[in-house]
Amino acid sequence: MDKQQLKQEAHDLDVTVWVGKSGLESVVDELDDQLTNRDLVKVKFLRAARAGSSTEEKAADLADRVDADLIDTRGHTAVLYR
């Protein structure tokens, strides 16, 4: 699938991973498990997680940690694909 198709498919997905004040380390394993079971996962970055950097930077870092592709970021939500 190309990126546009993945964005369309992700549109109706619910957020299933929330990154909070505990940071990225606390969600890496859960996100990895979810990406094993499904292709697309939406991740929401709460205010405490974004302190000092953008959602795009945090999402790219998280995607690298779980060996996934960052498909899209909108507001404080990212879509990851594997």
C-alpha positions in Angstrom: 0.0 0.0 0.0 1.2 3.5 -0.7 1.2 6.3 2.0 -2.0 7.8 0.8 -3.9 4.6 1.1 -2.5 4.0 4.6 -3.6 7.5 5.6 -7.1 6.8 4.4 -7.2 3.5 6.2 -5.9 5.1 9.4 -8.6 7.8 9.3 -11.2 5.7 11.2 -8.8 4.0 13.6 -9.1 4.8 17.3 -6.0 5.7 19.3 -4.7 2.6 21.1 -1.4 3.9 22.6 -1.0 7.0 24.7 2.4 8.5 25.5 2.4 10.4 28.7 4.8 11.8 31.3 6.6 8.4 31.6 7.9 9.0 28.0 8.5 6.7 25.1 10.3 3.9 27.0 7.0 3.0 28.8 5.1 2.3 25.5 7.7 0.7 23.3 6.9 -2.9 24.2 3.1 -2.3 24.0 3.4 -0.6 20.6 5.6 -3.4 19.3 3.0 -6.0 20.3 0.2 -4.0 18.7 2.2 -3.6 15.4 2.8 -7.4 15.4 -1.0 -7.9 15.5 -2.1 -5.2 13.1 -0.6 -3.1 10.4 -1.5 0.4 11.6 -1.5 1.9 15.1 -2.5 5.4 16.2 -0.4 7.0 19.0 -1.4 10.1 21.0 1.3 12.2 22.6 -0.1 13.9 25.7 1.3 17.3 26.7 3.6 15.9 29.4 5.3 13.7 26.7 5.9 16.5 24.3 7.8 18.8 26.7 10.6 20.5 24.7 10.1 18.8 21.3 7.5 18.4 18.6 5.1 15.6 18.0 6.9 14.8 14.7 10.2 14.4 16.5 8.8 12.2 19.2 6.8 10.1 16.6 9.9 9.6 14.5 11.9 8.5 17.5 9.2 6.1 18.5 9.0 4.7 15.0 12.7 4.1 15.0 12.5 2.2 18.3 9.9 -0.2 17.1 11.2 -0.5 13.5 8.1 1.0 12.0 7.3 3.6 9.4 5.8 7.0 10.4 2.9 7.5 8.0 1.4 10.7 9.3 1.2 13.1 12.2 -1.8 15.4 12.8 -2.0 17.6 15.8 -0.6 15.4 18.6 -1.4 12.1 17.0 0.8 9.9 14.9 0.1 6.9 12.7 2.7 4.1 12.6 2.9 1.2 10.1 4.8 -2.0 9.9 
